Each structure stands twice: as C-alpha cells, then as structure tokens.
Amino acid sequence: MARKNSTVGAVVAEVDSGTAELVPDRDRPQAWALLLDGAPQSHVDLAEPTRLTFGYQRRLGHVVDAAAPPGRPLTVLHLGGGALTLPRYVAATRPRSRQQVAEIDTRLTELVRRELPLDRSWQIRVRGGDAREVLAKTPEGWAELIIADVFRGARVPAHCTTVEFTTLAARALAPGGLYAANIADGGRLDFARAQLATLRTAFSEVAVLADPAVLRGRRFGNLVLLASTAPLPLSALRRAMAADATAPRLLAGADARDFEAGARPATDATATDSPPPPDGTF
C-alpha cells in the first residue's frame, strides 16, 4: 500500500523490485521523480509530458524526434517502463502512436498508474513481464522503434545485453526500424564498448550518444546506443540535439568503430550485468 509522506509529500511504496519513492518536484507542482531503493529512475511532468529532465531521457527523446518526420505516429516497443516517461513523450509529440511497454514490476506499474495517471486517449498498453520474454513474443517486424531501458536496481541485467537478445530486437523491428538502448558505465567503458560490438552482430549501423565526460571515462553515467539495418537518421538527430543545454556527443561511423576498440560481443554464455555505480553516485 502506497502512503503519502506527511513531511515532504512523497509517495512511498514497496514494489516487486524494492522500495519505490515518488518525490515531488519543488519547482513544478505536477512533476515527480521516481526512485527505486534510492536510485533515480525517471522524472515525469504531468502538466508537460514533453519536458524531459534527466539527461538520458532527453537523449532518448532526441531519438524519438529523429525516428520519423515531426508528428508522424510511430509503433513503439518500450522494454522497461518505470514511470512511463518516454511513452508519455511519444504520445504527446506523436499523437495516435501505438505503444507497448514491457515492465516486469507489476506493482510498480500499479503505483505509477494510480499516482501518475496516463491520458485515456493515449494508445499505451503496459504488459507485465520480463523484457526479453516480451521481446521474444513480439511479432516479427512489428515495431518501428524499440527503446530498451531495462535496469534491475542500477544495473542492466545480463540476459538483456547479449547477441541473442539483440537478434530478437532486430527480428521485432520493421525494415529500417531503429533500436535505442540506455545503459550505464564508467571508467574504461568496457561494458559500453562490448555492447556496441554486440549490436553490430545484428545491425549494420550503430552509434553512441552520451555526455562527453562519460565518454572520456571521467565519470559514471548513462550512454544511449543506437542501431539499425538502415542508415541512421544522424542529421535529424543532430538537429534534435542542438537545443540540448547538456551538449551530448554523438559517435557514429569511424568514431563509433574507434570507440568500440575491438571489444568482443557478449553472449548468453559470457554476459554479466552492467557494472554497479560507484559509491556516492546518487
């Protein structure tokens, strides 16, 4: 049972993945941050669903903006739901889009739906289940865009990082469709480099979008990986990024190859969870 925090107005609830907190934004009366066991997961502004506060959410928003001409509906599969920030963004910027969300934590979904309700006109279907299992059941060629934002705590689970998982994603995409994955890494970025190599086993075009400090290994943070069997919409993506005050960097083509640095793809037999964030990250 969720409860209102009488001191700060937070909503705290035990969910399948731990303790969830919906913390109100002091500057925006209808905005909330979702934390799981103290780790920030997402931010939602009910009054302005196109407002993306977290850096990785803005970068995924840039991908949504670049995936098709402005306003055209998309068919989107979200692997990982959280507070449903990106499905809200797609629905607000691309009306009539069809969206499916895979979220393993059904109690979290119930909390979010109750406290941060969706607009009834949005075509968003949330399915309880493991992201990989839902992906495997997705009809071939169904999605124009797949957004993978799968975390267990603060780590990407190993079974959603492999060649086998990537093959399922490529199968579920329509010809020329776009795959985007949010991951986290730091230091030498060995995990991120291996993830790029993994994507290259199923997709001919790959790219990386991240804060320059993260790409240089100066701090732990999020990276968004992009992949497609068709040329990536790099010009549209750069236009979408132009107004981002955080000035993310885009690596594609030879730059992406250099970043990959000969890393080996991860398989079901070799994969591990993404590295844990250093103490004090949050």
Contacts in CASP RR format, 6 or more apart in sequence:
PFRMAT RR
TARGET T0000
AUTHOR 0000-0000-0000
METHOD contacts of the structure
MODEL  1
MARKNSTVGAVVAEVDSGTAELVPDRDRPQAWALLLDGAPQSHVDLAEPT
RLTFGYQRRLGHVVDAAAPPGRPLTVLHLGGGALTLPRYVAATRPRSRQQ
VAEIDTRLTELVRRELPLDRSWQIRVRGGDAREVLAKTPEGWAELIIADV
FRGARVPAHCTTVEFTTLAARALAPGGLYAANIADGGRLDFARAQLATLR
TAFSEVAVLADPAVLRGRRFGNLVLLASTAPLPLSALRRAMAADATAPRL
LAGADARDFEAGARPATDATATDSPPPPDGTF
1 13 0 8 1.000
2 11 0 8 1.000
2 12 0 8 1.000
2 13 0 8 1.000
2 111 0 8 1.000
2 114 0 8 1.000
2 115 0 8 1.000
3 11 0 8 1.000
3 12 0 8 1.000
3 13 0 8 1.000
4 10 0 8 1.000
4 11 0 8 1.000
5 11 0 8 1.000
5 12 0 8 1.000
8 23 0 8 1.000
8 24 0 8 1.000
9 24 0 8 1.000
10 21 0 8 1.000
10 22 0 8 1.000
10 23 0 8 1.000
10 24 0 8 1.000
11 21 0 8 1.000
11 22 0 8 1.000
11 111 0 8 1.000
11 115 0 8 1.000
12 19 0 8 1.000
12 20 0 8 1.000
12 21 0 8 1.000
12 22 0 8 1.000
13 19 0 8 1.000
13 20 0 8 1.000
13 107 0 8 1.000
13 111 0 8 1.000
14 20 0 8 1.000
14 107 0 8 1.000
15 36 0 8 1.000
15 105 0 8 1.000
15 107 0 8 1.000
15 108 0 8 1.000
15 111 0 8 1.000
16 104 0 8 1.000
16 105 0 8 1.000
16 106 0 8 1.000
16 107 0 8 1.000
16 108 0 8 1.000
17 36 0 8 1.000
17 37 0 8 1.000
17 104 0 8 1.000
17 105 0 8 1.000
17 108 0 8 1.000
17 152 0 8 1.000
17 153 0 8 1.000
18 36 0 8 1.000
18 37 0 8 1.000
19 36 0 8 1.000
19 37 0 8 1.000
19 38 0 8 1.000
20 34 0 8 1.000
20 35 0 8 1.000
20 36 0 8 1.000
20 108 0 8 1.000
20 111 0 8 1.000
21 34 0 8 1.000
21 35 0 8 1.000
21 36 0 8 1.000
21 38 0 8 1.000
22 32 0 8 1.000
22 33 0 8 1.000
22 34 0 8 1.000
22 83 0 8 1.000
22 111 0 8 1.000
22 115 0 8 1.000
22 116 0 8 1.000
23 32 0 8 1.000
23 33 0 8 1.000
23 34 0 8 1.000
23 35 0 8 1.000
24 31 0 8 1.000
24 32 0 8 1.000
25 31 0 8 1.000
25 32 0 8 1.000
25 33 0 8 1.000
25 43 0 8 1.000
25 45 0 8 1.000
28 45 0 8 1.000
28 47 0 8 1.000
28 48 0 8 1.000
29 47 0 8 1.000
30 45 0 8 1.000
30 46 0 8 1.000
30 47 0 8 1.000
31 43 0 8 1.000
31 44 0 8 1.000
31 45 0 8 1.000
31 46 0 8 1.000
31 47 0 8 1.000
31 48 0 8 1.000
31 51 0 8 1.000
31 53 0 8 1.000
32 43 0 8 1.000
32 44 0 8 1.000
32 46 0 8 1.000
32 83 0 8 1.000
32 115 0 8 1.000
32 116 0 8 1.000
33 40 0 8 1.000
33 42 0 8 1.000
33 43 0 8 1.000
33 53 0 8 1.000
34 40 0 8 1.000
34 41 0 8 1.000
34 42 0 8 1.000
34 43 0 8 1.000
34 44 0 8 1.000
34 82 0 8 1.000
34 83 0 8 1.000
34 112 0 8 1.000
35 41 0 8 1.000
36 108 0 8 1.000
36 153 0 8 1.000
37 153 0 8 1.000
38 282 0 8 1.000
39 153 0 8 1.000
39 154 0 8 1.000
39 277 0 8 1.000
39 282 0 8 1.000
40 54 0 8 1.000
40 282 0 8 1.000
41 82 0 8 1.000
41 83 0 8 1.000
41 151 0 8 1.000
42 54 0 8 1.000
42 57 0 8 1.000
42 82 0 8 1.000
42 83 0 8 1.000
42 85 0 8 1.000
43 52 0 8 1.000
43 53 0 8 1.000
43 54 0 8 1.000
43 57 0 8 1.000
43 83 0 8 1.000
43 85 0 8 1.000
44 83 0 8 1.000
44 84 0 8 1.000
44 85 0 8 1.000
44 88 0 8 1.000
44 116 0 8 1.000
45 51 0 8 1.000
45 53 0 8 1.000
46 116 0 8 1.000
49 85 0 8 1.000
49 88 0 8 1.000
49 89 0 8 1.000
49 91 0 8 1.000
49 92 0 8 1.000
50 89 0 8 1.000
50 92 0 8 1.000
50 93 0 8 1.000
52 58 0 8 1.000
52 60 0 8 1.000
52 61 0 8 1.000
52 85 0 8 1.000
52 89 0 8 1.000
55 211 0 8 1.000
55 222 0 8 1.000
55 246 0 8 1.000
55 248 0 8 1.000
56 182 0 8 1.000
56 222 0 8 1.000
56 224 0 8 1.000
57 85 0 8 1.000
57 86 0 8 1.000
57 89 0 8 1.000
58 244 0 8 1.000
58 246 0 8 1.000
59 182 0 8 1.000
59 209 0 8 1.000
59 210 0 8 1.000
59 222 0 8 1.000
59 224 0 8 1.000
59 241 0 8 1.000
59 244 0 8 1.000
59 248 0 8 1.000
60 86 0 8 1.000
60 147 0 8 1.000
60 149 0 8 1.000
60 180 0 8 1.000
60 182 0 8 1.000
60 224 0 8 1.000
61 86 0 8 1.000
61 89 0 8 1.000
61 240 0 8 1.000
62 209 0 8 1.000
62 237 0 8 1.000
62 240 0 8 1.000
62 241 0 8 1.000
62 244 0 8 1.000
62 248 0 8 1.000
63 145 0 8 1.000
63 147 0 8 1.000
63 178 0 8 1.000
63 180 0 8 1.000
63 209 0 8 1.000
63 224 0 8 1.000
63 226 0 8 1.000
63 237 0 8 1.000
64 74 0 8 1.000
64 76 0 8 1.000
64 86 0 8 1.000
64 89 0 8 1.000
64 90 0 8 1.000
64 93 0 8 1.000
64 94 0 8 1.000
64 145 0 8 1.000
64 147 0 8 1.000
65 93 0 8 1.000
65 236 0 8 1.000
65 237 0 8 1.000
65 240 0 8 1.000
66 233 0 8 1.000
66 236 0 8 1.000
66 237 0 8 1.000
66 239 0 8 1.000
66 240 0 8 1.000
67 74 0 8 1.000
67 144 0 8 1.000
67 145 0 8 1.000
67 177 0 8 1.000
67 178 0 8 1.000
67 233 0 8 1.000
68 74 0 8 1.000
68 94 0 8 1.000
68 144 0 8 1.000
70 93 0 8 1.000
71 93 0 8 1.000
71 94 0 8 1.000
71 95 0 8 1.000
72 94 0 8 1.000
73 94 0 8 1.000
73 95 0 8 1.000
73 96 0 8 1.000
73 97 0 8 1.000
73 98 0 8 1.000
74 90 0 8 1.000
74 94 0 8 1.000
74 97 0 8 1.000
74 98 0 8 1.000
74 144 0 8 1.000
74 145 0 8 1.000
75 97 0 8 1.000
75 98 0 8 1.000
75 99 0 8 1.000
75 142 0 8 1.000
75 143 0 8 1.000
75 144 0 8 1.000
75 145 0 8 1.000
75 174 0 8 1.000
76 87 0 8 1.000
76 90 0 8 1.000
76 97 0 8 1.000
76 98 0 8 1.000
76 99 0 8 1.000
76 100 0 8 1.000
76 143 0 8 1.000
76 144 0 8 1.000
76 145 0 8 1.000
76 146 0 8 1.000
76 147 0 8 1.000
77 99 0 8 1.000
77 100 0 8 1.000
77 101 0 8 1.000
77 102 0 8 1.000
77 134 0 8 1.000
77 135 0 8 1.000
77 138 0 8 1.000
77 142 0 8 1.000
77 143 0 8 1.000
77 145 0 8 1.000
77 146 0 8 1.000
77 147 0 8 1.000
77 172 0 8 1.000
78 86 0 8 1.000
78 87 0 8 1.000
78 99 0 8 1.000
78 100 0 8 1.000
78 101 0 8 1.000
78 102 0 8 1.000
78 146 0 8 1.000
78 147 0 8 1.000
78 149 0 8 1.000
79 102 0 8 1.000
79 131 0 8 1.000
79 134 0 8 1.000
79 135 0 8 1.000
79 146 0 8 1.000
79 147 0 8 1.000
79 148 0 8 1.000
79 149 0 8 1.000
79 150 0 8 1.000
79 160 0 8 1.000
80 101 0 8 1.000
80 102 0 8 1.000
80 103 0 8 1.000
80 104 0 8 1.000
80 131 0 8 1.000
80 148 0 8 1.000
80 149 0 8 1.000
80 150 0 8 1.000
80 151 0 8 1.000
81 87 0 8 1.000
81 101 0 8 1.000
81 102 0 8 1.000
81 103 0 8 1.000
81 109 0 8 1.000
81 126 0 8 1.000
81 149 0 8 1.000
82 103 0 8 1.000
82 105 0 8 1.000
82 108 0 8 1.000
82 109 0 8 1.000
82 112 0 8 1.000
82 149 0 8 1.000
83 112 0 8 1.000
83 116 0 8 1.000
84 101 0 8 1.000
84 112 0 8 1.000
84 116 0 8 1.000
84 118 0 8 1.000
84 124 0 8 1.000
84 126 0 8 1.000
86 147 0 8 1.000
86 149 0 8 1.000
87 99 0 8 1.000
87 101 0 8 1.000
87 118 0 8 1.000
87 122 0 8 1.000
87 124 0 8 1.000
88 118 0 8 1.000
88 122 0 8 1.000
90 97 0 8 1.000
90 99 0 8 1.000
91 97 0 8 1.000
91 99 0 8 1.000
91 118 0 8 1.000
91 119 0 8 1.000
91 122 0 8 1.000
91 123 0 8 1.000
91 124 0 8 1.000
96 123 0 8 1.000
97 123 0 8 1.000
98 123 0 8 1.000
99 122 0 8 1.000
99 123 0 8 1.000
99 124 0 8 1.000
99 125 0 8 1.000
100 124 0 8 1.000
100 125 0 8 1.000
100 126 0 8 1.000
100 127 0 8 1.000
100 134 0 8 1.000
100 138 0 8 1.000
101 124 0 8 1.000
101 125 0 8 1.000
101 126 0 8 1.000
101 127 0 8 1.000
102 127 0 8 1.000
102 128 0 8 1.000
102 129 0 8 1.000
102 130 0 8 1.000
102 131 0 8 1.000
102 134 0 8 1.000
102 135 0 8 1.000
103 109 0 8 1.000
103 126 0 8 1.000
103 127 0 8 1.000
103 128 0 8 1.000
103 129 0 8 1.000
104 128 0 8 1.000
104 129 0 8 1.000
104 130 0 8 1.000
104 131 0 8 1.000
106 128 0 8 1.000
106 129 0 8 1.000
109 126 0 8 1.000
109 128 0 8 1.000
113 126 0 8 1.000
118 124 0 8 1.000
127 134 0 8 1.000
128 134 0 8 1.000
131 148 0 8 1.000
131 150 0 8 1.000
131 160 0 8 1.000
132 159 0 8 1.000
132 160 0 8 1.000
132 165 0 8 1.000
132 168 0 8 1.000
135 146 0 8 1.000
135 165 0 8 1.000
135 168 0 8 1.000
135 169 0 8 1.000
135 172 0 8 1.000
136 168 0 8 1.000
138 168 0 8 1.000
138 172 0 8 1.000
139 172 0 8 1.000
140 171 0 8 1.000
140 172 0 8 1.000
141 171 0 8 1.000
141 172 0 8 1.000
141 173 0 8 1.000
141 174 0 8 1.000
141 175 0 8 1.000
142 172 0 8 1.000
142 174 0 8 1.000
143 172 0 8 1.000
143 173 0 8 1.000
143 174 0 8 1.000
143 177 0 8 1.000
144 173 0 8 1.000
144 174 0 8 1.000
144 177 0 8 1.000
144 178 0 8 1.000
145 177 0 8 1.000
145 178 0 8 1.000
145 179 0 8 1.000
145 180 0 8 1.000
146 169 0 8 1.000
146 172 0 8 1.000
146 173 0 8 1.000
146 178 0 8 1.000
146 179 0 8 1.000
146 180 0 8 1.000
147 180 0 8 1.000
147 181 0 8 1.000
147 182 0 8 1.000
148 160 0 8 1.000
148 169 0 8 1.000
148 179 0 8 1.000
148 180 0 8 1.000
148 181 0 8 1.000
148 182 0 8 1.000
149 181 0 8 1.000
149 182 0 8 1.000
150 156 0 8 1.000
150 157 0 8 1.000
150 160 0 8 1.000
151 157 0 8 1.000
151 184 0 8 1.000
152 273 0 8 1.000
154 184 0 8 1.000
154 276 0 8 1.000
154 277 0 8 1.000
154 281 0 8 1.000
154 282 0 8 1.000
155 184 0 8 1.000
155 273 0 8 1.000
155 274 0 8 1.000
155 275 0 8 1.000
155 276 0 8 1.000
156 183 0 8 1.000
156 184 0 8 1.000
156 273 0 8 1.000
156 274 0 8 1.000
157 273 0 8 1.000
158 266 0 8 1.000
158 271 0 8 1.000
158 272 0 8 1.000
158 273 0 8 1.000
159 165 0 8 1.000
159 268 0 8 1.000
159 271 0 8 1.000
161 183 0 8 1.000
161 195 0 8 1.000
161 198 0 8 1.000
161 266 0 8 1.000
161 271 0 8 1.000
161 273 0 8 1.000
161 274 0 8 1.000
162 198 0 8 1.000
162 265 0 8 1.000
162 266 0 8 1.000
162 267 0 8 1.000
162 268 0 8 1.000
162 271 0 8 1.000
163 198 0 8 1.000
163 201 0 8 1.000
163 202 0 8 1.000
163 265 0 8 1.000
163 266 0 8 1.000
163 267 0 8 1.000
163 268 0 8 1.000
164 267 0 8 1.000
164 268 0 8 1.000
166 198 0 8 1.000
166 199 0 8 1.000
166 201 0 8 1.000
166 202 0 8 1.000
166 203 0 8 1.000
166 227 0 8 1.000
167 201 0 8 1.000
167 202 0 8 1.000
169 179 0 8 1.000
169 202 0 8 1.000
170 179 0 8 1.000
170 202 0 8 1.000
170 203 0 8 1.000
170 229 0 8 1.000
173 179 0 8 1.000
173 228 0 8 1.000
173 229 0 8 1.000
175 229 0 8 1.000
175 230 0 8 1.000
176 228 0 8 1.000
176 229 0 8 1.000
176 230 0 8 1.000
177 228 0 8 1.000
177 229 0 8 1.000
177 230 0 8 1.000
178 226 0 8 1.000
178 227 0 8 1.000
178 228 0 8 1.000
178 232 0 8 1.000
178 233 0 8 1.000
179 199 0 8 1.000
179 203 0 8 1.000
179 226 0 8 1.000
179 227 0 8 1.000
179 228 0 8 1.000
180 224 0 8 1.000
180 225 0 8 1.000
180 226 0 8 1.000
180 227 0 8 1.000
181 195 0 8 1.000
181 199 0 8 1.000
181 224 0 8 1.000
181 225 0 8 1.000
181 227 0 8 1.000
182 222 0 8 1.000
182 223 0 8 1.000
182 224 0 8 1.000
183 191 0 8 1.000
183 192 0 8 1.000
183 195 0 8 1.000
183 222 0 8 1.000
183 223 0 8 1.000
183 224 0 8 1.000
183 225 0 8 1.000
183 274 0 8 1.000
184 220 0 8 1.000
184 221 0 8 1.000
184 222 0 8 1.000
184 223 0 8 1.000
184 274 0 8 1.000
184 275 0 8 1.000
184 277 0 8 1.000
185 191 0 8 1.000
185 192 0 8 1.000
185 214 0 8 1.000
185 220 0 8 1.000
185 221 0 8 1.000
185 223 0 8 1.000
185 274 0 8 1.000
185 275 0 8 1.000
186 192 0 8 1.000
186 214 0 8 1.000
186 217 0 8 1.000
186 219 0 8 1.000
186 220 0 8 1.000
186 221 0 8 1.000
186 275 0 8 1.000
187 217 0 8 1.000
187 220 0 8 1.000
188 217 0 8 1.000
189 214 0 8 1.000
189 215 0 8 1.000
189 217 0 8 1.000
189 223 0 8 1.000
189 259 0 8 1.000
190 263 0 8 1.000
191 274 0 8 1.000
191 275 0 8 1.000
192 208 0 8 1.000
192 223 0 8 1.000
192 225 0 8 1.000
192 259 0 8 1.000
193 259 0 8 1.000
193 260 0 8 1.000
193 261 0 8 1.000
193 262 0 8 1.000
193 263 0 8 1.000
194 263 0 8 1.000
194 264 0 8 1.000
194 265 0 8 1.000
194 266 0 8 1.000
195 225 0 8 1.000
195 266 0 8 1.000
196 206 0 8 1.000
196 208 0 8 1.000
196 225 0 8 1.000
196 256 0 8 1.000
196 259 0 8 1.000
196 260 0 8 1.000
196 263 0 8 1.000
197 260 0 8 1.000
197 262 0 8 1.000
197 263 0 8 1.000
197 264 0 8 1.000
197 265 0 8 1.000
198 265 0 8 1.000
198 266 0 8 1.000
199 206 0 8 1.000
199 225 0 8 1.000
199 227 0 8 1.000
200 206 0 8 1.000
200 227 0 8 1.000
200 260 0 8 1.000
200 265 0 8 1.000
201 265 0 8 1.000
202 227 0 8 1.000
203 227 0 8 1.000
203 228 0 8 1.000
203 229 0 8 1.000
204 228 0 8 1.000
204 229 0 8 1.000
204 230 0 8 1.000
205 227 0 8 1.000
205 228 0 8 1.000
205 229 0 8 1.000
205 230 0 8 1.000
205 231 0 8 1.000
205 232 0 8 1.000
205 252 0 8 1.000
205 253 0 8 1.000
206 225 0 8 1.000
206 226 0 8 1.000
206 227 0 8 1.000
206 252 0 8 1.000
206 256 0 8 1.000
207 225 0 8 1.000
207 226 0 8 1.000
207 227 0 8 1.000
207 232 0 8 1.000
207 234 0 8 1.000
207 250 0 8 1.000
207 251 0 8 1.000
207 252 0 8 1.000
207 253 0 8 1.000
207 256 0 8 1.000
208 215 0 8 1.000
208 223 0 8 1.000
208 224 0 8 1.000
208 225 0 8 1.000
208 226 0 8 1.000
208 250 0 8 1.000
208 251 0 8 1.000
208 252 0 8 1.000
208 256 0 8 1.000
208 259 0 8 1.000
209 223 0 8 1.000
209 224 0 8 1.000
209 225 0 8 1.000
209 226 0 8 1.000
209 237 0 8 1.000
209 241 0 8 1.000
209 248 0 8 1.000
209 249 0 8 1.000
209 250 0 8 1.000
209 251 0 8 1.000
210 221 0 8 1.000
210 222 0 8 1.000
210 223 0 8 1.000
210 224 0 8 1.000
210 248 0 8 1.000
210 249 0 8 1.000
211 219 0 8 1.000
211 221 0 8 1.000
211 222 0 8 1.000
211 246 0 8 1.000
211 248 0 8 1.000
211 249 0 8 1.000
212 247 0 8 1.000
212 248 0 8 1.000
212 249 0 8 1.000
213 219 0 8 1.000
214 220 0 8 1.000
214 221 0 8 1.000
214 222 0 8 1.000
214 223 0 8 1.000
215 223 0 8 1.000
215 249 0 8 1.000
215 251 0 8 1.000
215 259 0 8 1.000
220 277 0 8 1.000
220 278 0 8 1.000
220 281 0 8 1.000
221 277 0 8 1.000
221 281 0 8 1.000
226 232 0 8 1.000
226 237 0 8 1.000
232 252 0 8 1.000
234 250 0 8 1.000
234 252 0 8 1.000
237 250 0 8 1.000
238 250 0 8 1.000
241 248 0 8 1.000
241 250 0 8 1.000
251 258 0 8 1.000
251 259 0 8 1.000
266 272 0 8 1.000
END
